[in-house]
Amino acid sequence: MQVNLNKTLPAMGKFHVIFLRNVMIYFDAETKRQVVARLVEQLLPGGYFIVGHSESLNGLTDTLRAIKPTIYQLP
């Protein structure tokens, strides 16, 4: 399924892990906040959100907890 991260996401179910590697570098800060907020809604409690090594979610969301520099978890 093709998904546009800048629009409302289709019903895809909930996920244990979301990989968003090397995508966030192309968005400005506000767009990053919106994309992360949309995707976090699709994450199961205890699920992981993984970004690329050149990316960070610091300052973009307080919903996720940093586990390692590129690995975040939904409590």
C-alpha positions as CSV (number, residue, x, y, z in Angstrom):
1,M,0.0,0.0,0.0
2,Q,1.3,3.4,-0.9
3,V,1.0,6.0,2.0
4,N,1.5,9.7,1.9
5,L,2.9,10.7,5.3
6,N,1.7,14.3,4.9
7,K,-2.0,13.2,4.8
8,T,-4.3,11.4,7.1
9,L,-3.2,7.8,7.2
10,P,-5.5,5.0,6.0
11,A,-6.7,2.3,8.4
12,M,-3.7,0.0,8.6
13,G,-4.1,-1.5,12.0
14,K,-1.6,-1.1,14.9
15,F,2.1,-2.0,14.8
16,H,4.7,-3.3,17.2
17,V,7.5,-1.6,15.3
18,I,7.5,1.4,12.9
19,F,10.7,2.0,10.8
20,L,11.0,5.5,9.5
21,R,14.6,5.5,8.5
22,N,16.1,8.2,6.4
23,V,12.7,9.9,5.8
24,M,12.6,12.6,8.5
25,I,15.6,14.4,7.0
26,Y,13.4,15.6,4.1
27,F,10.8,17.4,6.3
28,D,10.9,20.7,8.2
29,A,10.3,20.7,12.0
30,E,6.6,21.2,11.9
31,T,6.0,18.6,9.2
32,K,8.2,16.2,11.3
33,R,5.9,16.8,14.3
34,Q,2.8,16.1,12.3
35,V,4.2,12.9,10.7
36,V,5.4,11.6,14.0
37,A,2.0,12.3,15.7
38,R,0.2,10.5,12.9
39,L,2.4,7.5,13.1
40,V,2.5,7.2,16.9
41,E,-1.3,6.8,16.8
42,Q,-0.6,3.5,14.8
43,L,1.9,2.2,17.4
44,L,0.8,-0.4,20.0
45,P,1.7,0.4,23.7
46,G,5.3,-0.8,24.2
47,G,5.9,-0.6,20.5
48,Y,9.1,0.8,19.0
49,F,9.6,3.7,16.6
50,I,13.0,3.6,14.8
51,V,14.5,6.4,12.8
52,G,17.8,6.7,10.8
53,H,21.2,7.4,12.4
54,S,21.2,11.0,11.1
55,E,17.7,11.6,12.5
56,S,16.3,12.3,16.0
57,L,12.8,12.9,17.5
58,N,14.2,15.1,20.2
59,G,11.9,18.1,20.6
60,L,9.3,16.6,18.2
61,T,7.2,14.5,20.6
62,D,6.9,13.8,24.3
63,T,4.9,10.7,23.7
64,L,7.8,8.5,22.9
65,R,10.7,7.5,25.3
66,A,14.2,7.4,23.9
67,I,15.8,3.9,24.4
68,K,18.9,4.5,22.3
69,P,19.8,7.4,19.9
70,T,17.6,6.2,17.1
71,I,15.2,3.9,19.0
72,Y,12.1,5.2,20.7
73,Q,9.3,3.4,22.6
74,L,5.7,4.1,23.3
75,P,5.3,3.5,27.1
